[in-house]
Amino acid sequence: MTYSISGATGHLGRQIIAQLSRLVPATQITLGVHTLSKAKAFAAAGMGIVPIDYQEPTSLQNLLLDCDVFIYIPSKSQTSFQRVEESENVLQAVEKSNIKHLIVMGFIADQVNNPFALSAFYGYAPRRLAQTDIPYTILRNALYADPLVPYLPELVQRQHVIYPMADKALTFIGQKDSAAAFAKVATTPALQQNGRIYTLTQTRHYTMPELAAVLSQVSGRPIDYQPVTLTEFAQLYNQNGEGKMLASMYAGGARGLLQEVSGDYQTIMGHPAQSLPEFMQAAVANESF
């Protein structure tokens, strides 16, 4: 079997490569990358490297030559419209290929009533795939736990979790755990049930006071919950113009749309995902706050 991955040099893509390369030889893996210089180490390990542009279906077709399983990781485009255009180009390339299975990254903020700026794309993808004859599986990620690690020093300084979440909860998954599930599904035909949607979460969700308690425990510093408004949050975290998009995600969270808990990770891996306290304790073990 041969495997192709788009978005291969991004955070999740690199994790998937690490997990997949434990299960299959490097020579069976081909990576679609936008910047070739970022893939030198992978090429040295024996993986195939193909330059891709999501706006150029021909480059995507090159990625899918002699590919059996394709893992599609969407770009970081900031609008649903851009991502829908991208996904249409991907589907055009897939339909012209002979792949046996398509695996697509999804996100739990895909509900029809979710105000998250990208929920339209995440809701569009499964509906659009259902119209095709492409054999596919979707893996919906919960929120990544990983950004909490570099964010923790700021929270220690603030002494507050400030997400505008009211009394609702968030569910998390570590990128390493997510990547392991992607690799396992990619290499296990029995898990590749056409149209199956897996949701990758830890075994529980956390209200904001509960999240603050976890962060207090791992940092050894007092952190409580004092939310800011959605407008304030957008202004505080508007680096690269992402403030409104991030705030819209927590607007969905405040409606209870980011607190789903699923047993799908254990179905795939045979054990539960690493818990948030365990993840944070391991991640910050060598840090100082």
Phi and psi in degrees as GROMACS dihedral restraints (atoms count N, CA, C in turn):
[ dihedral_restraints ]
;  ai    aj    ak    al  type     phi  dphi    fc
    3     4     5     6     1  -120.7    20    10
    4     5     6     7     1   150.6    20    10
    6     7     8     9     1  -132.8    20    10
    7     8     9    10     1   135.1    20    10
    9    10    11    12     1  -121.4    20    10
   10    11    12    13     1   145.2    20    10
   12    13    14    15     1  -133.3    20    10
   13    14    15    16     1   128.9    20    10
   15    16    17    18     1   -93.7    20    10
   16    17    18    19     1   162.6    20    10
   18    19    20    21     1    60.6    20    10
   19    20    21    22     1    34.0    20    10
   21    22    23    24     1   -70.7    20    10
   22    23    24    25     1   -22.8    20    10
   24    25    26    27     1  -100.3    20    10
   25    26    27    28     1     7.4    20    10
   27    28    29    30     1   -78.9    20    10
   28    29    30    31     1   179.0    20    10
   30    31    32    33     1   -59.8    20    10
   31    32    33    34     1   -52.7    20    10
   33    34    35    36     1   -70.2    20    10
   34    35    36    37     1   -39.7    20    10
   36    37    38    39     1   -56.8    20    10
   37    38    39    40     1   -45.4    20    10
   39    40    41    42     1   -62.6    20    10
   40    41    42    43     1   -38.3    20    10
   42    43    44    45     1   -66.8    20    10
   43    44    45    46     1   -39.8    20    10
   45    46    47    48     1   -64.7    20    10
   46    47    48    49     1   -41.9    20    10
   48    49    50    51     1   -58.5    20    10
   49    50    51    52     1   -44.7    20    10
   51    52    53    54     1   -60.5    20    10
   52    53    54    55     1   -42.1    20    10
   54    55    56    57     1   -73.6    20    10
   55    56    57    58     1   -41.1    20    10
   57    58    59    60     1   -66.1    20    10
   58    59    60    61     1   -37.7    20    10
   60    61    62    63     1   -69.2    20    10
   61    62    63    64     1   -12.8    20    10
   63    64    65    66     1   -78.9    20    10
   64    65    66    67     1   -18.7    20    10
   66    67    68    69     1  -106.9    20    10
   67    68    69    70     1   -25.8    20    10
   69    70    71    72     1  -138.3    20    10
   70    71    72    73     1   157.7    20    10
   72    73    74    75     1   -62.8    20    10
   73    74    75    76     1   147.1    20    10
   75    76    77    78     1   -58.0    20    10
   76    77    78    79     1   -31.2    20    10
   78    79    80    81     1   -69.0    20    10
   79    80    81    82     1   -11.0    20    10
   81    82    83    84     1   -95.8    20    10
   82    83    84    85     1     4.8    20    10
   84    85    86    87     1  -114.3    20    10
   85    86    87    88     1   130.2    20    10
   87    88    89    90     1  -122.5    20    10
   88    89    90    91     1   134.3    20    10
   90    91    92    93     1  -111.3    20    10
   91    92    93    94     1   132.4    20    10
   93    94    95    96     1   -94.7    20    10
   94    95    96    97     1   119.1    20    10
   96    97    98    99     1  -130.3    20    10
   97    98    99   100     1   152.0    20    10
   99   100   101   102     1   -92.2    20    10
  100   101   102   103     1   -30.1    20    10
  102   103   104   105     1  -123.0    20    10
  103   104   105   106     1   106.9    20    10
  105   106   107   108     1   -60.6    20    10
  106   107   108   109     1   -32.8    20    10
  108   109   110   111     1   -63.2    20    10
  109   110   111   112     1   -23.7    20    10
  111   112   113   114     1   -78.5    20    10
  112   113   114   115     1    -7.7    20    10
  114   115   116   117     1  -112.0    20    10
  115   116   117   118     1    12.4    20    10
  117   118   119   120     1   -58.7    20    10
  118   119   120   121     1   -43.5    20    10
  120   121   122   123     1   -64.8    20    10
  121   122   123   124     1   -36.2    20    10
  123   124   125   126     1   -68.6    20    10
  124   125   126   127     1   -40.4    20    10
  126   127   128   129     1   -62.8    20    10
  127   128   129   130     1   -40.5    20    10
  129   130   131   132     1   -64.1    20    10
  130   131   132   133     1   -27.4    20    10
  132   133   134   135     1   -80.7    20    10
  133   134   135   136     1    -5.2    20    10
  135   136   137   138     1   104.3    20    10
  136   137   138   139     1     4.0    20    10
  138   139   140   141     1   -81.7    20    10
  139   140   141   142     1   149.7    20    10
  141   142   143   144     1   -76.6    20    10
  142   143   144   145     1   143.8    20    10
  144   145   146   147     1  -125.9    20    10
  145   146   147   148     1   125.8    20    10
  147   148   149   150     1  -127.4    20    10
  148   149   150   151     1   123.2    20    10
  150   151   152   153     1   -70.1    20    10
  151   152   153   154     1   132.8    20    10
  153   154   155   156     1  -129.8    20    10
  154   155   156   157     1   155.7    20    10
  156   157   158   159     1  -136.5    20    10
  157   158   159   160     1   119.2    20    10
  159   160   161   162     1   -60.4    20    10
  160   161   162   163     1   -19.6    20    10
  162   163   164   165     1   -89.5    20    10
  163   164   165   166     1    -0.3    20    10
  165   166   167   168     1  -121.3    20    10
  166   167   168   169     1    94.6    20    10
  168   169   170   171     1   -54.8    20    10
  169   170   171   172     1   -30.5    20    10
  171   172   173   174     1   -62.2    20    10
  172   173   174   175     1   -40.0    20    10
  174   175   176   177     1   -65.6    20    10
  175   176   177   178     1   -34.2    20    10
  177   178   179   180     1   -69.7    20    10
  178   179   180   181     1   -36.1    20    10
  180   181   182   183     1   -62.9    20    10
  181   182   183   184     1   -36.1    20    10
  183   184   185   186     1   -63.3    20    10
  184   185   186   187     1   -36.7    20    10
  186   187   188   189     1   -64.4    20    10
  187   188   189   190     1   -30.7    20    10
  189   190   191   192     1   -96.1    20    10
  190   191   192   193     1     3.4    20    10
  192   193   194   195     1   -60.8    20    10
  193   194   195   196     1   128.2    20    10
  195   196   197   198     1    58.1    20    10
  196   197   198   199     1    29.9    20    10
  198   199   200   201     1   -98.7    20    10
  199   200   201   202     1   135.5    20    10
  201   202   203   204     1   -94.9    20    10
  202   203   204   205     1   -45.5    20    10
  204   205   206   207     1  -126.1    20    10
  205   206   207   208     1   126.2    20    10
  207   208   209   210     1  -113.8    20    10
  208   209   210   211     1   124.1    20    10
  210   211   212   213     1  -100.7    20    10
  211   212   213   214     1   113.4    20    10
  213   214   215   216     1  -100.5    20    10
  214   215   216   217     1   114.0    20    10
  216   217   218   219     1  -107.1    20    10
  217   218   219   220     1   115.8    20    10
  219   220   221   222     1   -60.9    20    10
  220   221   222   223     1   159.4    20    10
  222   223   224   225     1   -72.5    20    10
  223   224   225   226     1   179.4    20    10
  225   226   227   228     1   -96.9    20    10
  226   227   228   229     1    23.3    20    10
  228   229   230   231     1   -53.6    20    10
  229   230   231   232     1   144.1    20    10
  231   232   233   234     1   -93.5    20    10
  232   233   234   235     1     1.7    20    10
  234   235   236   237     1  -127.0    20    10
  235   236   237   238     1   149.6    20    10
  237   238   239   240     1   -62.2    20    10
  238   239   240   241     1   -36.7    20    10
  240   241   242   243     1   -61.0    20    10
  241   242   243   244     1   -45.0    20    10
  243   244   245   246     1   -61.0    20    10
  244   245   246   247     1   -41.7    20    10
  246   247   248   249     1   -71.9    20    10
  247   248   249   250     1   -33.4    20    10
  249   250   251   252     1   -66.2    20    10
  250   251   252   253     1   -43.0    20    10
  252   253   254   255     1   -57.7    20    10
  253   254   255   256     1   -45.6    20    10
  255   256   257   258     1   -59.5    20    10
  256   257   258   259     1   -47.4    20    10
  258   259   260   261     1   -65.5    20    10
  259   260   261   262     1   -32.0    20    10
  261   262   263   264     1   -65.4    20    10
  262   263   264   265     1   -38.4    20    10
  264   265   266   267     1   -66.1    20    10
  265   266   267   268     1   -38.7    20    10
  267   268   269   270     1   -63.0    20    10
  268   269   270   271     1   -46.2    20    10
  270   271   272   273     1   -63.7    20    10
  271   272   273   274     1   -37.4    20    10
  273   274   275   276     1   -59.8    20    10
  274   275   276   277     1   -42.6    20    10
  276   277   278   279     1   -68.3    20    10
  277   278   279   280     1   -41.5    20    10
  279   280   281   282     1   -62.8    20    10
  280   281   282   283     1   -42.1    20    10
  282   283   284   285     1   -66.3    20    10
  283   284   285   286     1   -22.2    20    10
  285   286   287   288     1   -92.7    20    10
  286   287   288   289     1    -0.2    20    10
  288   289   290   291     1  -103.1    20    10
  289   290   291   292     1  -179.3    20    10
  291   292   293   294     1  -116.7    20    10
  292   293   294   295     1    32.5    20    10
  294   295   296   297     1   -65.3    20    10
  295   296   297   298     1   152.1    20    10
  297   298   299   300     1   -89.0    20    10
  298   299   300   301     1   -27.6    20    10
  300   301   302   303     1  -157.5    20    10
  301   302   303   304     1   141.8    20    10
  303   304   305   306     1  -111.5    20    10
  304   305   306   307     1   129.4    20    10
  306   307   308   309     1  -115.2    20    10
  307   308   309   310     1   125.9    20    10
  309   310   311   312     1  -119.8    20    10
  310   311   312   313     1   136.2    20    10
  312   313   314   315     1   -80.7    20    10
  313   314   315   316     1   126.6    20    10
  315   316   317   318     1  -117.5    20    10
  316   317   318   319     1  -174.0    20    10
  318   319   320   321     1  -147.5    20    10
  319   320   321   322     1   145.3    20    10
  321   322   323   324     1   -68.7    20    10
  322   323   324   325     1   -11.5    20    10
  324   325   326   327     1   -88.0    20    10
  325   326   327   328     1    59.3    20    10
  327   328   329   330     1  -119.0    20    10
  328   329   330   331     1    13.8    20    10
  330   331   332   333     1   -74.5    20    10
  331   332   333   334     1   153.6    20    10
  333   334   335   336     1   -66.7    20    10
  334   335   336   337     1   -22.3    20    10
  336   337   338   339     1  -105.3    20    10
  337   338   339   340     1    20.0    20    10
  339   340   341   342     1   -91.6    20    10
  340   341   342   343     1   125.2    20    10
  342   343   344   345     1   -78.7    20    10
  343   344   345   346     1    -1.4    20    10
  345   346   347   348     1   -54.3    20    10
  346   347   348   349     1   135.2    20    10
  348   349   350   351     1   -60.2    20    10
  349   350   351   352     1   -24.0    20    10
  351   352   353   354     1  -107.2    20    10
  352   353   354   355     1     6.9    20    10
  354   355   356   357     1   -64.4    20    10
  355   356   357   358     1   -30.4    20    10
  357   358   359   360     1   -61.9    20    10
  358   359   360   361     1   -39.7    20    10
  360   361   362   363     1   -67.5    20    10
  361   362   363   364     1   -47.5    20    10
  363   364   365   366     1   -66.7    20    10
  364   365   366   367     1   -26.3    20    10
  366   367   368   369     1   -79.9    20    10
  367   368   369   370     1   -31.4    20    10
  369   370   371   372     1   -67.5    20    10
  370   371   372   373     1   -42.5    20    10
  372   373   374   375     1   -54.9    20    10
  373   374   375   376     1   -52.1    20    10
  375   376   377   378     1   -67.0    20    10
  376   377   378   379     1   -33.2    20    10
  378   379   380   381     1   -69.3    20    10
  379   380   381   382     1   -39.6    20    10
  381   382   383   384     1   -68.9    20    10
  382   383   384   385     1   -41.4    20    10
  384   385   386   387     1   -62.9    20    10
  385   386   387   388     1   -35.3    20    10
  387   388   389   390     1   -64.4    20    10
  388   389   390   391     1   -20.7    20    10
  390   391   392   393     1   -81.6    20    10
  391   392   393   394     1   -12.5    20    10
  393   394   395   396     1   -98.3    20    10
  394   395   396   397     1   174.9    20    10
  396   397   398   399     1   -99.7    20    10
  397   398   399   400     1    12.2    20    10
  399   400   401   402     1   -76.9    20    10
  400   401   402   403     1   127.6    20    10
  402   403   404   405     1   -72.7    20    10
  403   404   405   406     1   122.1    20    10
  405   406   407   408     1  -141.8    20    10
  406   407   408   409     1   157.6    20    10
  408   409   410   411     1  -136.7    20    10
  409   410   411   412     1   138.9    20    10
  411   412   413   414     1  -112.1    20    10
  412   413   414   415     1   134.9    20    10
  414   415   416   417     1  -113.8    20    10
  415   416   417   418     1   108.5    20    10
  417   418   419   420     1   -88.4    20    10
  418   419   420   421     1   118.9    20    10
  420   421   422   423     1   -84.4    20    10
  421   422   423   424     1   143.9    20    10
  423   424   425   426     1   -74.6    20    10
  424   425   426   427     1  -177.6    20    10
  426   427   428   429     1   -58.1    20    10
  427   428   429   430     1   139.0    20    10
  429   430   431   432     1   -69.8    20    10
  430   431   432   433     1   135.1    20    10
  432   433   434   435     1   -76.9    20    10
  433   434   435   436     1   -23.0    20    10
  435   436   437   438     1   -55.9    20    10
  436   437   438   439     1   -41.4    20    10
  438   439   440   441     1   -64.1    20    10
  439   440   441   442     1   -17.1    20    10
  441   442   443   444     1   -64.6    20    10
  442   443   444   445     1   -25.9    20    10
  444   445   446   447     1   -67.6    20    10
  445   446   447   448     1   -56.1    20    10
  447   448   449   450     1   -69.6    20    10
  448   449   450   451     1   -18.8    20    10
  450   451   452   453     1   -79.3    20    10
  451   452   453   454     1   -21.6    20    10
  453   454   455   456     1   -58.6    20    10
  454   455   456   457     1   -43.2    20    10
  456   457   458   459     1   -57.0    20    10
  457   458   459   460     1   -38.0    20    10
  459   460   461   462     1   -65.6    20    10
  460   461   462   463     1   -40.5    20    10
  462   463   464   465     1   -67.2    20    10
  463   464   465   466     1   -36.3    20    10
  465   466   467   468     1   -61.7    20    10
  466   467   468   469     1   -42.5    20    10
  468   469   470   471     1   -66.9    20    10
  469   470   471   472     1   -42.7    20    10
  471   472   473   474     1   -69.7    20    10
  472   473   474   475     1   -32.4    20    10
  474   475   476   477     1    69.5    20    10
  475   476   477   478     1    16.7    20    10
  477   478   479   480     1  -144.2    20    10
  478   479   480   481     1   142.0    20    10
  480   481   482   483     1   -80.6    20    10
  481   482   483   484     1   132.4    20    10
  483   484   485   486     1  -119.5    20    10
  484   485   486   487     1     7.5    20    10
  486   487   488   489     1   -55.7    20    10
  487   488   489   490     1   132.2    20    10
  489   490   491   492     1   -78.7    20    10
  490   491   492   493     1    75.3    20    10
  492   493   494   495     1  -116.2    20    10
  493   494   495   496     1     0.4    20    10
  495   496   497   498     1    52.2    20    10
  496   497   498   499     1  -130.2    20    10
  498   499   500   501     1  -102.0    20    10
  499   500   501   502     1    14.0    20    10
  501   502   503   504     1   -88.4    20    10
  502   503   504   505     1   170.9    20    10
  504   505   506   507     1  -117.1    20    10
  505   506   507   508     1   165.0    20    10
  507   508   509   510     1  -122.0    20    10
  508   509   510   511     1   146.1    20    10
  510   511   512   513     1  -112.8    20    10
  511   512   513   514     1   143.4    20    10
  513   514   515   516     1  -125.0    20    10
  514   515   516   517     1   164.2    20    10
  516   517   518   519     1  -149.3    20    10
  517   518   519   520     1   140.1    20    10
  519   520   521   522     1   -77.0    20    10
  520   521   522   523     1   144.8    20    10
  522   523   524   525     1   -60.8    20    10
  523   524   525   526     1   -35.8    20    10
  525   526   527   528     1   -63.9    20    10
  526   527   528   529     1   -42.6    20    10
  528   529   530   531     1   -64.2    20    10
  529   530   531   532     1   -44.7    20    10
  531   532   533   534     1   -57.8    20    10
  532   533   534   535     1   -46.2    20    10
  534   535   536   537     1   -62.3    20    10
  535   536   537   538     1   -39.3    20    10
  537   538   539   540     1   -62.1    20    10
  538   539   540   541     1   -38.1    20    10
  540   541   542   543     1   -68.3    20    10
  541   542   543   544     1   -40.8    20    10
  543   544   545   546     1   -59.5    20    10
  544   545   546   547     1   -47.1    20    10
  546   547   548   549     1   -63.9    20    10
  547   548   549   550     1   -38.8    20    10
  549   550   551   552     1   -67.3    20    10
  550   551   552   553     1   -43.8    20    10
  552   553   554   555     1   -64.9    20    10
  553   554   555   556     1   -40.9    20    10
  555   556   557   558     1   -61.2    20    10
  556   557   558   559     1   -30.9    20    10
  558   559   560   561     1  -105.9    20    10
  559   560   561   562     1     6.6    20    10
  561   562   563   564     1  -125.5    20    10
  562   563   564   565     1    96.1    20    10
  564   565   566   567     1   -53.7    20    10
  565   566   567   568     1   -33.3    20    10
  567   568   569   570     1   -64.6    20    10
  568   569   570   571     1   -23.6    20    10
  570   571   572   573     1   -88.7    20    10
  571   572   573   574     1   -10.1    20    10
  573   574   575   576     1   -90.0    20    10
  574   575   576   577     1    63.0    20    10
  576   577   578   579     1   -81.6    20    10
  577   578   579   580     1   122.7    20    10
  579   580   581   582     1   -57.3    20    10
  580   581   582   583     1   124.5    20    10
  582   583   584   585     1    83.6    20    10
  583   584   585   586     1    -0.3    20    10
  585   586   587   588     1   -70.2    20    10
  586   587   588   589     1   136.8    20    10
  588   589   590   591     1  -117.9    20    10
  589   590   591   592     1   113.7    20    10
  591   592   593   594     1   -96.4    20    10
  592   593   594   595     1   143.6    20    10
  594   595   596   597     1  -116.1    20    10
  595   596   597   598     1   121.4    20    10
  597   598   599   600     1   -99.4    20    10
  598   599   600   601     1   109.7    20    10
  600   601   602   603     1  -140.1    20    10
  601   602   603   604     1   164.1    20    10
  603   604   605   606     1   -73.2    20    10
  604   605   606   607     1  -178.3    20    10
  606   607   608   609     1   -84.4    20    10
  607   608   609   610     1    -3.7    20    10
  609   610   611   612     1  -153.2    20    10
  610   611   612   613     1   163.1    20    10
  612   613   614   615     1  -107.3    20    10
  613   614   615   616     1   172.7    20    10
  615   616   617   618     1  -132.9    20    10
  616   617   618   619     1   124.3    20    10
  618   619   620   621     1   -67.7    20    10
  619   620   621   622     1   167.3    20    10
  621   622   623   624     1   -67.0    20    10
  622   623   624   625     1   -37.5    20    10
  624   625   626   627     1   -62.5    20    10
  625   626   627   628     1   -36.5    20    10
  627   628   629   630     1   -67.8    20    10
  628   629   630   631     1   -39.8    20    10
  630   631   632   633     1   -63.7    20    10
  631   632   633   634     1   -43.3    20    10
  633   634   635   636     1   -60.3    20    10
  634   635   636   637     1   -37.8    20    10
  636   637   638   639     1   -65.5    20    10
  637   638   639   640     1   -40.2    20    10
  639   640   641   642     1   -63.0    20    10
  640   641   642   643     1   -45.4    20    10
  642   643   644   645     1   -67.5    20    10
  643   644   645   646     1   -33.7    20    10
  645   646   647   648     1   -64.0    20    10
  646   647   648   649     1   -42.8    20    10
  648   649   650   651     1   -63.1    20    10
  649   650   651   652     1   -46.6    20    10
  651   652   653   654     1   -76.6    20    10
  652   653   654   655     1   -26.3    20    10
  654   655   656   657     1   -91.1    20    10
  655   656   657   658     1   -20.6    20    10
  657   658   659   660     1    72.5    20    10
  658   659   660   661     1    16.9    20    10
  660   661   662   663     1  -125.1    20    10
  661   662   663   664     1   149.6    20    10
  663   664   665   666     1   -72.0    20    10
  664   665   666   667     1   125.4    20    10
  666   667   668   669     1  -135.9    20    10
  667   668   669   670     1   127.8    20    10
  669   670   671   672     1  -120.3    20    10
  670   671   672   673     1  -165.5    20    10
  672   673   674   675     1  -118.0    20    10
  673   674   675   676     1   116.3    20    10
  675   676   677   678     1  -138.0    20    10
  676   677   678   679     1    91.2    20    10
  678   679   680   681     1   -68.7    20    10
  679   680   681   682     1   148.6    20    10
  681   682   683   684     1   -95.8    20    10
  682   683   684   685     1   174.0    20    10
  684   685   686   687     1   -79.1    20    10
  685   686   687   688     1   164.8    20    10
  687   688   689   690     1   -59.7    20    10
  688   689   690   691     1   -39.7    20    10
  690   691   692   693     1   -64.6    20    10
  691   692   693   694     1   -44.5    20    10
  693   694   695   696     1   -62.7    20    10
  694   695   696   697     1   -40.9    20    10
  696   697   698   699     1   -63.3    20    10
  697   698   699   700     1   -43.3    20    10
  699   700   701   702     1   -61.0    20    10
  700   701   702   703     1   -38.0    20    10
  702   703   704   705     1   -72.4    20    10
  703   704   705   706     1   -37.2    20    10
  705   706   707   708     1   -67.4    20    10
  706   707   708   709     1   -35.5    20    10
  708   709   710   711     1  -121.7    20    10
  709   710   711   712     1    52.2    20    10
  711   712   713   714     1   -99.0    20    10
  712   713   714   715     1    24.4    20    10
  714   715   716   717     1   -59.9    20    10
  715   716   717   718     1   135.4    20    10
  717   718   719   720     1    59.3    20    10
  718   719   720   721     1    24.2    20    10
  720   721   722   723     1    69.5    20    10
  721   722   723   724     1    23.3    20    10
  723   724   725   726     1   -96.3    20    10
  724   725   726   727     1     2.2    20    10
  726   727   728   729     1   -58.6    20    10
  727   728   729   730     1   -49.6    20    10
  729   730   731   732     1   -64.5    20    10
  730   731   732   733     1   -38.9    20    10
  732   733   734   735     1   -63.4    20    10
  733   734   735   736     1   -45.4    20    10
  735   736   737   738     1   -63.7    20    10
  736   737   738   739     1   -43.6    20    10
  738   739   740   741     1   -62.0    20    10
  739   740   741   742     1   -37.9    20    10
  741   742   743   744     1   -64.5    20    10
  742   743   744   745     1   -31.1    20    10
  744   745   746   747     1   -65.4    20    10
  745   746   747   748     1   -43.3    20    10
  747   748   749   750     1   -74.0    20    10
  748   749   750   751     1   -22.9    20    10
  750   751   752   753     1   -63.0    20    10
  751   752   753   754     1   -39.8    20    10
  753   754   755   756     1   -66.6    20    10
  754   755   756   757     1   -39.7    20    10
  756   757   758   759     1   -60.5    20    10
  757   758   759   760     1   -38.6    20    10
  759   760   761   762     1   -67.3    20    10
  760   761   762   763     1   -13.4    20    10
  762   763   764   765     1   -95.1    20    10
  763   764   765   766     1     6.2    20    10
  765   766   767   768     1    81.1    20    10
  766   767   768   769     1    21.2    20    10
  768   769   770   771     1   -98.1    20    10
  769   770   771   772     1     5.0    20    10
  771   772   773   774     1  -124.7    20    10
  772   773   774   775     1    25.4    20    10
  774   775   776   777     1  -117.8    20    10
  775   776   777   778     1    15.2    20    10
  777   778   779   780     1   -62.9    20    10
  778   779   780   781     1   137.2    20    10
  780   781   782   783     1  -120.9    20    10
  781   782   783   784     1   134.1    20    10
  783   784   785   786     1  -133.7    20    10
  784   785   786   787     1   151.8    20    10
  786   787   788   789     1   -95.3    20    10
  787   788   789   790     1    12.0    20    10
  789   790   791   792     1   -65.3    20    10
  790   791   792   793     1   -33.5    20    10
  792   793   794   795     1   -60.5    20    10
  793   794   795   796     1   -44.4    20    10
  795   796   797   798     1   -66.3    20    10
  796   797   798   799     1   -35.6    20    10
  798   799   800   801     1   -57.9    20    10
  799   800   801   802     1   -42.3    20    10
  801   802   803   804     1   -74.7    20    10
  802   803   804   805     1   -48.3    20    10
  804   805   806   807     1   -97.2    20    10
  805   806   807   808     1   -17.7    20    10
  807   808   809   810     1    84.3    20    10
  808   809   810   811     1     5.0    20    10
  810   811   812   813     1  -155.6    20    10
  811   812   813   814     1   158.1    20    10
  813   814   815   816     1   -71.7    20    10
  814   815   816   817     1   159.3    20    10
  816   817   818   819     1   -67.7    20    10
  817   818   819   820     1   154.2    20    10
  819   820   821   822     1   -57.7    20    10
  820   821   822   823     1   133.7    20    10
  822   823   824   825     1   -70.0    20    10
  823   824   825   826     1   160.7    20    10
  825   826   827   828     1   -62.0    20    10
  826   827   828   829     1   -46.1    20    10
  828   829   830   831     1   -59.7    20    10
  829   830   831   832     1   -42.1    20    10
  831   832   833   834     1   -64.1    20    10
  832   833   834   835     1   -42.6    20    10
  834   835   836   837     1   -60.6    20    10
  835   836   837   838     1   -49.1    20    10
  837   838   839   840     1   -67.3    20    10
  838   839   840   841     1   -41.5    20    10
  840   841   842   843     1   -60.8    20    10
  841   842   843   844     1   -42.5    20    10
  843   844   845   846     1   -67.8    20    10
  844   845   846   847     1   -38.4    20    10
  846   847   848   849     1   -71.6    20    10
  847   848   849   850     1   -34.1    20    10
  849   850   851   852     1  -102.4    20    10
  850   851   852   853     1     8.4    20    10
  852   853   854   855     1   -55.8    20    10
  853   854   855   856     1   -34.9    20    10
  855   856   857   858     1  -104.0    20    10
  856   857   858   859     1    12.7    20    10
  858   859   860   861     1   -98.0    20    10
  859   860   861   862     1   163.8    20    10
  861   862   863   864     1  -130.4    20    10
  862   863   864   865     1   129.1    20    10
